[in-house]
Structures are given as C-alpha cells and as structure tokens.
C-alpha cells in the first residue's frame, strides 16, 4: 500500500468496503435476531403533555422544589 503507483480509485473502493461490509453484517444479524424474536424493537417514548409557558404550579427546580 505504500507503493505510489497504487490507483487512488482502488484505495477508495477498498476503504468503502472496509467500512460498509462490517456495517452490513451487523445490520443483517440484527434483522435476523428480530425475525427470530430474540430482539424486540424499542417502545416509542411516552407522550408528554404540552407545556404551557404560563402554567408552573410547583415551580420545580427553579424555585428549589424537587
């Protein structure tokens, strides 16, 4: 690889393969584990009530209340 006559396009392809092949293997394994039921998709985050800027009944941490 230290040879200056190596084609830069060849090096770019090798670099992409070095990055993409492990990524594709990991994604494929995780998809197989999901299909087999060993992994489950995470639940969506709970819905938070909309915050009203004028409604702060307890004051929270801003007023030393926890």
Secondary structure per residue as TSV (DSSP state, phi and psi in degrees):
chain	resnum	aa	ss	phi	psi
A	1	X	-	360.0	-16.3
A	2	X	-	-82.8	-4.9
A	3	X	-	-70.0	123.5
A	4	X	T	-69.4	-9.8
A	5	X	T	-87.6	4.7
A	6	X	S	-73.4	133.7
A	7	X	-	-67.1	128.7
A	8	X	H	-63.4	-30.0
A	9	X	H	-65.3	-39.0
A	10	X	H	-62.3	-42.4
A	11	X	H	-65.7	-39.6
A	12	X	H	-63.6	-41.5
A	13	X	H	-64.7	-42.5
A	14	X	H	-62.9	-40.1
A	15	X	H	-63.2	-45.2
A	16	X	H	-63.5	-41.3
A	17	X	H	-64.0	-37.4
A	18	X	H	-64.3	-31.8
A	19	X	H	-88.2	-40.0
A	20	X	H	-80.6	-35.4
A	21	X	H	-62.2	-49.3
A	22	X	H	-62.7	-35.9
A	23	X	H	-63.6	-45.2
A	24	X	H	-65.2	-36.3
A	25	X	H	-64.5	-45.4
A	26	X	H	-64.6	-42.4
A	27	X	H	-65.6	-39.4
A	28	X	H	-64.8	-42.8
A	29	X	H	-65.1	-41.3
A	30	X	H	-66.5	-36.0
A	31	X	H	-67.0	-40.8
A	32	X	H	-63.0	-42.6
A	33	X	H	-64.5	-34.8
A	34	X	H	-67.3	-41.6
A	35	X	H	-66.1	-34.0
A	36	X	T	-80.2	-7.2
A	37	X	T	86.3	7.9
A	38	X	S	-82.1	-21.7
A	39	X	S	-123.4	145.3
A	40	X	-	-122.8	149.1
A	41	X	-	-68.0	145.6
A	42	X	-	-71.3	149.5
A	43	X	-	-72.8	149.8
A	44	X	-	-66.9	151.6
A	45	X	-	-64.9	150.1
A	46	X	-	-65.9	148.5
A	47	X	-	-71.7	128.1
A	48	X	-	-95.3	142.7
A	49	X	-	-66.0	147.9
A	50	X	-	-64.0	137.1
A	51	X	-	-87.7	131.5
A	52	X	-	-101.1	124.9
A	53	X	T	-63.4	-25.7
A	54	X	T	-93.9	-1.9
A	55	X	-	-113.6	93.9
A	56	X	-	-129.7	81.4
A	57	X	S	-68.4	-33.8
A	58	X	S	-99.7	-18.6
A	59	X	-	88.8	-33.4
A	60	X	G	63.1	-149.5
A	61	X	G	-69.3	-23.0
A	62	X	G	-64.8	-24.9
A	63	X	G	-114.7	17.0
A	64	X	T	79.4	10.9
A	65	X	-	-99.7	134.1
A	66	X	-	-115.1	360.0
